[in-house]
Amino acid sequence: MWLVNLIIKTFSQIFTLAKLTHIPGMGRLIEYALFENDDIMYLPKDQVIPVNVSLAFEGEYLVPSKIVEHFIQEANYHWIMDTCICRKASACEDFPITLGCLFLGEAALGINPELGRPVGTSEALAHVQQCREAGLVHMIGRNKLDSVWLNVRPGHKLLTICNCCPCCCLWRILPEITPKIGNKVTRMPGVTVAVNKNCVGCGTCAQGVCFTKSIRMQGERAVIDENCRGCGQCAAVCPNNAIDVTIDNDEFIPDSIERISGAVNVL
């Protein structure tokens, strides 16, 4: 718990830490200590994905949240954090602090009980649904940083499902951190985010809603750069439906599951 309290107290310094990764030698040390073997992806919000009717099955649509639900149903162990460390440290006023991360896998059994509680499959599914309804974005994958601050092992048996808000998420450091580490955090396979002809230049999408500061105003039009991780936050807030989030890979669910399964074992 002393490490958890230290993280909360020093959270405001995360951008300084990110800049240190550009120092030769220091960056490699930080990568080895906190990000080695990481593979993490943002999932777009379900409600901003126009799903082709041909992708329907058993009366449901193939939406990104199905990836999260797959691993929850597959996992033998589920652990819900009582609070989101990022939002607590930032004193977040826009999103619920009580909606913390969900950890899956055998390593979750070693998490300090002061931080949360083990739950069953149904409660884990209800938790992520509540997170989506609150407007949070799922991030899923293997993150060594979590196994370090939680002090649990082995790292390949801890799957992290973060429920992120753009104002407090740790990964706001992506524009500052060295690309070698930043490239471990990616968009979901097949996701494209693009500004369409409805853009009137209102600037709503560029006002603190992007995790990676990848959307900005250029003249009277929004533009998105290559650092976009495809979360769909910008599309969700746009008042003019001027941003399209599409998936051009019919196999995006099995492809995403296969990739994550290659990094983490939740059984």
Secondary structure, DSSP 8 states (H G I E B T S, - for coil): -HHHHHHHHHGGGHHHHHHHTTSTTHHHHHIIIIITT-EEEE---GGG----GGG-BTTB---THHHHHHHHHH-S-EEEESS-HHHHHHT-SSS-TT---EEESGGGGGS-TTSEEEE-HHHHHHHHHHHHHTT-EEEEEE-HHHHHHTT-S-GGG-EEEEEE-TTT-GGGGTTTS-HHHHTTEEE-TTEEEEE-TT-----GGGSS--TT--EEEETTEEEE-TT-----HHHHH-TT--EEEEE--TTHHHHHHHHHHHH----
